[in-house]
Structures are given as C-alpha cells and as structure tokens.
Amino acid sequence: MKQEMIMVRYGELSTKGKNIGDFIKMLGNNIKRALKKYEKLEYRISRDHIYITLNDEPYEPIKEILKGVSGASSFSLVYKVESDIDRIKEACLELAKEENKNTFKIKSKRADKNFPFVSDDINRGVATEILKNTSYKVDVHNPDLLINITVRSDATYIYINEEQGAGGYPLGIAGKGLMMMSGGIDSPVGCYLMMKRGIKMECIHFASPPYTSQAVITKITDLLKVLASYQGQMRLYVVPFTKLQVEIYKYAKEAYAITIMRRMMYRIAEIVAHRHNCLVIANGESIGQVASQTLKSISAIENVVKMPVIRPLAIFDKVDIIKISKDIGTYDISIRPFEDCCTIFDPKNPTTAPKDDIIEKIESSFPWQDLVYECVKGIETLIIDEDYSSNEETMQDLL
C-alpha cells in the first residue's frame, strides 16, 4: 500500500482567531521554501491541515527537514482513501498485514458529521475486519500498531505514525529580531528559540582582532549555517570592536569593564536594529549565569536602549540549554576553543551590582560616542545560507 501524502498539523496555531489564515499561509510558504529542492511535491493548504503529495519524492529526508519548520506541531505519512466504510476497512486491513505486528488498536475521528457511521462504529467495523483476516489481537492500552483514521468530507486519511514538529509559530509572522551572537553555547540556542516564536533573526557579532582570531568568525558562520537550515538565509553584522574595547579598559576600573563594554554593545546593536527594521534585540543570557547577568547588572546594562530586549534563555538551566544545542546541531561548533571579545578580556573580579553614578563617571571620561559611530561605520555584512563557504581572504579582511 503506497503512502503518498504527508499531513501537517498546526497545534498552537489552531488557537488563533480571525488572523489564523495569515499564520497558515506563512507556514505553507515556509514549508515550500524548506522543501524547494523537491520539485515534484504538490501542496494543498486548508484551515485544518497542510497536505503534501509526495509524487515519488523520498519521505525520509523530507521528514527531517519538516521537523525543523517552526509552526508545524506534528505531521504524519498518510494513506488517502475515499470516505466509504468498505474502502476504509480494506485499506486498514492491508496496512495491518504490511506492518505484521501482534496487537493493534483503532482510533478514529469523524470530522465529517455527514458520514453515516460514528467513530465507535468505525472502530468496531475496522477492528472486526482485521480480527477476521489476521492473527492480530486487540490491545487498547499498549498496542504494537495504532491505526488512526480521520474521516473528512473530501476523503479519509489513515496513518500509523506521528512525527513531532518544531511547534511554535511560522517564521517571519512576528517580524525581525537582532541576536547578539557570541559563538558560545547559549546565543545560537536563543536564536533558534526566537525563530520558533515566528521571529526572523539577523545576528550581530563583536570582533576584536588581533585579540580574537579568524577562527572565531569561521565559528560564527558555521553556527549560522546550522541555523540557516531552520530559517533559510541568515544575515550577520560583524562589528570591529577592538578600538572601543581597548579604550574601555583604559578608563574603566576592572570591576566595571564588562558592564561598560556590554552597554556599548547594546548601543551599537540598537543602531543596527533600527537600520535594518528589527523590532527587538535578543541575546543568550541566562539570569545569574555570569556577573553581567545578575538582575542588577542586566538593569544597569539594558537601560542604554529604548528597544525591547528579549532573553529567551533567561530562566533556563545550563543543562537544558546544552540539550537543545545538541538537538539542533550547534553544540559541537559552540565548544570549539576559540575565545570571543567577551572572554578574551575577562576581568578577575567583575561587579555583580554596578552603580549608576560610577557608570556615568566612567562613560563621561572618554569620547565613547565617536568610537561607537566608528564601530557602526566599519560593520561588514555577511549573507549566510546552508551552502555558505568561508572565504579565507574575506575573513581576513573582516579582522
């Protein structure tokens, strides 16, 4: 029996009201983009599901791609038959024989209320057909084979598998955000979680050559290649941060250097975000993980910008963050031993409770505005997709 169609479920999208059509349309477009290399696929988008006819395209690689499309709650490889009780029995019997298990259960849903048999009748009729013609036994609690039947007005859909999708909202439905990308474990995970909520992400990275190496930029682009598999094309803004960072360490006491540095990063990020129509700034901070991520530090650092700052990992445990990074494929890249500008000048005793008057005194002692402008002026932009190849000369130019 040929499985010829994938049925995609919406999950959280089904809670939407009058604008649900916009969400479904966006999800459909994102699925088509993600699967664009499979040219024979045909799509039917409805209010209840998205149906993808395979037309002999391979299911397994398509399945792996669909798992990463945000907005899709789950999906199944389905058999489509006409909504006739005898045809449904015949198809389920054929499927049961092919699977060749020991126990089974039938679970049906009559979405088309005009169908002359209620769900219980369908369950009993199909189960009887299988019991009469095979050696299967019924097990309603822990069956080897669960056959799902959904009767709709256009056809009946039968499936035995259910793959979990990424969930969340369709990418792009909520606008754009700018992720502060360090290259560690946290920020790529934060970027992925933002994508799951329907936000298309661009990234900004602060480079400090010669204190940081070319390998850091390659590491960042490799991370974005992985994230591009979930979003498509990624945009990276590389900020030449060395001169400003050196000046900060000239004028700031060691305890306040990280605080001042992070404030400058936020100022630059806000300028970039406005220029590129990003609605929010995001980062990979988790409350209390390091000195700059205590509540007092967060408040002192963030108050330099008016734009909303989102921390998708704020309350995550590090173990949970690592698990997600492994699941999405960024962990092995993130742990490469190349330091970024936040770690290369890491002070021994950073303050966890910075005071506003000390911050103001430090910032008033040097012309940071000119240095911020210089950083923004020197930004290099990279466009990264899954096939991006790091050009060594280009990378060296960035550094």
ZIVENZI-V405299 format. One record per residue. PHI is phi in whole degrees, -180 to 180 (999 if undefined). OMEGA is omega in whole degrees, 0 to 359 (* if undefined). NEAR is the number of other C-alpha atoms within 8 Angstrom. Layout:
phi = [PHI/PHI]
omega = [OMEGA/OMEGA]
near = [NEAR/NEAR]
This chain:
phi = [999/-86/-88/-116/-147/-109/-109/-102/-102/-93/63/-59/-62/-66/-83/-72/-97/-65/-94/-59/-61/-65/-65/-65/-62/-64/-62/-59/-64/-68/-65/-62/-65/-65/-107/-61/-75/-95/-72/-87/-64/-122/-121/-131/-107/-125/-70/-96/-152/-109/-110/-120/-84/-76/51/74/-74/-73/-73/-58/-67/-65/-58/-65/-70/-61/-60/-97/-87/-66/104/-91/-77/-161/-157/-141/-83/-123/-102/-108/-133/-70/-82/-133/-61/-68/-68/-65/-59/-60/-67/-67/-63/-61/-65/-61/-65/-64/-73/55/-100/-105/-125/-150/-146/-108/-131/-120/-135/-99/-69/-90/-71/-83/-65/-72/-120/-77/-57/-63/-65/-63/-57/-67/-64/-69/-61/-60/-62/-71/-64/-70/-115/-143/-97/-60/-115/-83/-140/-82/-100/-143/-75/-69/-133/-108/-101/-99/-129/-121/-95/-119/-67/-84/-173/-113/-115/-121/-150/-123/-122/-144/-94/-80/-92/-75/73/74/-116/-63/-57/97/-68/-103/96/-115/-133/-117/-94/-81/-102/-90/108/-82/-75/-75/-64/-64/-66/-59/-62/-61/-67/-63/-59/-62/-92/89/-101/-77/-108/-117/-128/-128/-129/-104/-103/-130/-71/-87/-71/-110/-102/-59/-60/-66/-65/-62/-61/-63/-66/-67/-63/-71/-62/-66/-65/-64/-69/-97/-112/98/-59/-117/-114/-120/-104/-99/-97/-76/-103/-58/-60/-65/-65/-62/-64/-59/-73/-76/-102/-95/-62/-54/-64/-106/-60/-65/-60/-65/-60/-65/-63/-66/-60/-64/-61/-67/-61/-66/-62/-63/-60/-63/-63/-114/60/-87/-89/-143/-103/-133/-149/-100/-71/-123/-55/81/-67/-137/-59/-78/-117/-73/-61/-67/-68/-57/-64/-67/-81/-73/-72/-82/-120/-98/-73/-61/-117/-110/-121/-62/-102/-50/-111/-81/-76/-58/-61/-67/-64/-62/-60/-64/-61/-70/-63/-93/92/-104/-59/-63/-76/-62/-90/-58/-83/-122/-85/-100/-68/-80/-101/-66/-109/-58/-72/-75/-133/-70/-72/-102/-140/-64/-105/-61/-66/-70/-59/-62/-65/-65/-70/-78/-91/-149/-81/-65/-59/-64/-70/-63/-60/-65/-61/-64/-63/-93/-63/-107/-113/-116/-106/-124/-126/-62/-98/-59/-121/-66/-90/-60/-67/-63/-61/-66/-62/-66/-101]
omega = [188/175/192/188/172/176/182/180/187/181/185/180/183/178/181/182/186/182/181/180/179/180/181/179/179/178/178/179/180/177/179/179/182/184/189/182/177/194/184/180/174/186/170/185/179/180/183/184/165/180/180/177/189/182/176/172/186/184/189/178/177/179/182/178/181/180/183/182/181/182/177/182/178/178/182/169/191/169/179/178/178/183/178/188/179/179/178/178/182/182/180/177/179/179/180/179/180/182/173/177/182/182/182/174/177/177/185/177/180/179/176/184/176/177/191/180/177/185/181/177/179/180/183/183/180/180/179/180/180/180/181/190/179/177/179/169/177/173/185/184/183/185/172/183/175/180/179/181/175/181/177/185/182/183/174/184/184/180/180/183/173/179/178/175/181/183/179/183/180/181/177/184/183/180/184/174/179/181/174/191/182/184/176/182/193/189/175/178/177/179/179/181/174/178/181/179/174/183/176/190/165/187/176/180/182/184/182/175/3/182/172/188/175/182/178/179/177/177/179/181/176/176/181/173/177/180/178/177/177/186/193/185/177/178/181/176/181/184/175/193/189/186/179/181/178/179/179/183/173/190/184/171/184/183/186/185/181/179/180/180/181/177/178/178/179/179/180/180/180/178/180/181/179/182/187/173/173/186/182/168/178/176/182/183/174/189/174/185/175/186/182/183/168/182/179/178/179/180/182/182/188/187/177/181/177/181/177/176/182/177/184/180/190/185/180/170/181/179/179/179/179/179/180/181/177/180/184/174/180/189/185/176/183/184/173/189/176/186/176/187/180/183/185/179/187/180/183/185/179/179/175/180/183/181/185/184/178/178/181/180/180/184/178/185/179/188/185/181/179/181/175/179/180/177/181/180/184/183/173/182/175/175/190/171/184/183/183/178/181/176/187/181/179/179/180/178/180/183/*]
near = [6/4/7/12/12/12/12/12/11/13/11/11/12/7/6/8/5/5/7/10/8/7/12/12/9/12/14/10/8/11/10/8/7/10/9/7/4/7/5/8/10/8/8/7/10/6/6/6/10/12/11/11/10/13/8/6/8/7/7/6/7/9/8/8/10/11/12/10/15/18/18/19/15/15/13/12/13/13/11/10/11/9/13/6/7/6/10/13/11/8/10/12/12/9/9/11/8/7/7/6/9/9/11/15/12/11/9/12/8/11/8/8/6/4/10/5/7/8/9/8/8/11/11/8/9/13/11/8/10/12/10/6/7/7/6/10/8/9/9/7/4/5/11/8/12/10/12/10/12/11/14/11/9/6/10/14/12/13/12/11/6/9/8/8/14/13/14/13/15/17/17/11/10/9/10/13/14/15/13/13/12/10/12/8/13/12/15/16/13/14/13/10/9/12/14/15/12/16/14/13/12/11/12/13/11/11/14/13/9/6/7/13/10/9/7/12/10/10/12/11/10/9/13/12/14/12/12/13/10/10/10/10/9/15/10/12/11/13/13/14/10/9/8/11/10/8/9/11/10/6/9/11/7/10/11/12/13/12/12/13/10/9/11/9/9/12/11/11/12/11/9/9/14/9/7/6/7/12/12/12/16/14/14/16/12/12/10/9/8/7/10/11/13/13/8/9/14/10/8/11/12/10/7/8/9/5/8/8/9/8/11/11/11/9/6/8/7/6/6/8/13/11/8/9/14/10/7/7/8/14/10/8/9/11/8/7/4/8/9/12/11/9/7/9/6/7/9/6/6/11/9/10/7/12/7/7/6/8/11/8/8/10/10/7/7/8/8/8/6/7/10/12/8/8/13/11/6/8/10/8/8/8/8/14/12/10/6/7/4/8/6/6/6/8/12/8/6/8/11]
